[in-house]
Amino acid sequence: MPAILVEGISKSFAGRPAVEAVSFSVEAGEVFGLLGPNGAGKTTTLRMLAGLFAPDAGRAVVAGCGIEPRRDAGPALRRKVGLLTEHPGFYDRLDAGENLIHFGRLYGLGRAAARERAGRLLDRFLLAPHAHKPFAALSRGMKQKLAIARALLHEPDVIFLDEPTVGLDPEATREVRAVVSELRREGRTIVLCTHDLDEVERLCSRAAFIATRLLAVHPVAASEARRARIDLEAPCAAAGPALRRFGTVREEGLRLQVELADGASIADLVSALVGAGARVAAALPVRDPLEDAYLMLLADARSRGLLS
Amino acid sequence: MKGALLIVEKEMLELRRSPALLLSMLSLPAAMVAVPVGLVAWLDHKAPPQAVYYLQELYGISAPHGLIGVLVGAVAKNWLPLFLILPIFLPILLAAQSIGGERERRTLEPLLATPVSTLEIIVGKSLAAVVPSLLITWIAAALFCGGINLLAAGRLAAPLPDGPWLFGCLVLAPLLALFGNAMAVVVSSKVLDARAAQNLAAMTVMPLLGLVVVQIAGRISLGPRFYASFALAAAAADVALIALAVRWFDREALLTRWR
């Protein structure tokens, strides 16, 4: 059973469709990207899956909790998911620690448990020295890390991150991405909603392209091994033929581009080249350009009137 | 309702740390106490006899205890409806600020993402607005009555609070506080700006102010029958407004409108 199973969910606001018949599934421990331009329905999808409001049609199962059309998914679902909202959203007159404790208690933790977990998360995200600063006095990166800490307070089964790095400076972006990478290593199930392709490539194993409707689900990590670039130190006539059994080869002087066949790896290429007497200067995986796929899908969505 | 109590606790903590809001909450009750007490003290020493006769005639006050009896009678009669603005106005100030503040600080979505129900949020916000407002109203009423009684020391047949004041504080004030709060919740759920919500909701005190002006002019006399009817009307309005507030304070509407 996947951690998240979405079957044809739709949502309209004032008669205007925001999300139409979107389906996908996310395995436990997977970091799944939701990609799409502004207004594509990513946040609406996330809000439905986090139990903030119900879909008009379709159904979903998140962390074992059912989501039905026009019915509040209820506190049971909201207890099992953590949501990082697009804006951190904390109370300015409470300090960082008080804010976390307050939200921890709203998630059903007792006062002592909320305090203990807030302290642990503040330590983990290097925010402990700032625990007694008013929220307003924190930097944007700190605010965002505090918001991620809030999403983890109640130890949810599934974490939804809505645009975690939008508006952050490069340093804060790096800090937040490091936190998400850490969560990925811990095997957390994460849905990352973004329009930043680089972020998806760095963090996700698969990504769904959304433009009101689901356009495609694209494997991100798997695509890394589908192409390879080999640079030779010197010309070698046997190099190209030696690689042909591993896929399609294109020779450009000292550079060889290989579309890898199923099961072939870069190590296989290097070993075949060495066997053929070639001197290899570099062998690099070339990722399938997510950007190309994204732009192609967007152009297609526009031509079908799904995006303005 | 544990979520509601947690919201109350947080609101109280925020209120304690908001000197500007506290000041604006306390300035009106301070004026409501200081002005009539000061007026009675000044008139007790300075008012010419003809002014006393005029007051007696205008408000139909029988005052066997002389000048102070007339002054206290006139002030107690006229000041009660004005005083009842407090329990309407203070919850409006707090509730509109609290609900509008959630939008301005963008805390509403994280709040709605917790297991706390919408009803608990409304109850929590309402208690945090109604309870301090009522306490301030009662403290102000106690100071007003205490101040007047002190000035009149031994010269009044029956010290304040009299029947209408007791009814006003114990029955009308809670009903009006609920009314002011529910009005702020209803307006805040439709109006995006906290100040605009405050201003719009505060307009509800205008009819009461109008009555005060007409009574001070001596055109009407607000007596027990008026206050009893007023209490019934306020209770009916409370029920209707609370039902509307629960209906309009809808998760989806708030999230999609409050962006």
Contacts between the chains, C-beta under 8 A, distances in Angstrom:
chain1	res1	chain2	res2	distance
A	13	B	256	5.6
A	47	B	255	6.7
A	50	B	113	5.9
A	51	B	113	7.7
A	52	B	109	7.1
A	52	B	112	5.7
A	52	B	113	6.1
A	52	B	251	6.5
A	52	B	252	7.8
A	52	B	255	6.1
A	53	B	251	5.7
A	53	B	252	4.0
A	53	B	255	6.6
A	54	B	252	7.9
A	72	B	251	7.6
A	75	B	115	3.3
A	75	B	116	7.6
A	75	B	117	7.0
A	76	B	115	7.8
A	78	B	113	6.2
A	78	B	114	6.2
A	78	B	115	4.6
A	79	B	115	5.0
A	83	B	109	7.8
A	83	B	110	7.3
A	83	B	113	4.4
A	85	B	106	7.4
A	85	B	109	4.5
A	85	B	110	5.5
A	85	B	113	7.0
A	87	B	106	4.1
A	87	B	109	7.8
A	88	B	106	7.6
A	89	B	105	6.4
A	89	B	106	4.2
A	89	B	107	4.4
A	89	B	108	7.4
A	89	B	109	6.1
A	89	B	110	4.5
A	89	B	111	8.0
A	90	B	105	7.3
A	90	B	107	6.6
A	90	B	110	7.7
A	91	B	10	6.9
A	91	B	14	6.3
A	91	B	105	6.6
A	91	B	107	6.2
A	92	B	105	6.2
A	93	B	13	7.5
A	93	B	14	4.7
A	93	B	17	4.3
A	93	B	18	6.5
A	94	B	10	7.2
A	94	B	13	6.7
A	94	B	14	7.0
A	98	B	13	7.4
A	102	B	6	7.0
A	102	B	10	5.2
A	103	B	110	6.8
A	103	B	114	6.7
A	105	B	6	5.2
A	106	B	3	6.2
A	106	B	6	5.8
A	106	B	111	7.3
A	106	B	114	4.1
A	106	B	115	7.3
A	106	B	116	5.2
A	107	B	114	5.5
A	107	B	115	6.4
A	108	B	115	6.1
A	147	B	110	7.6
A	150	B	110	6.8
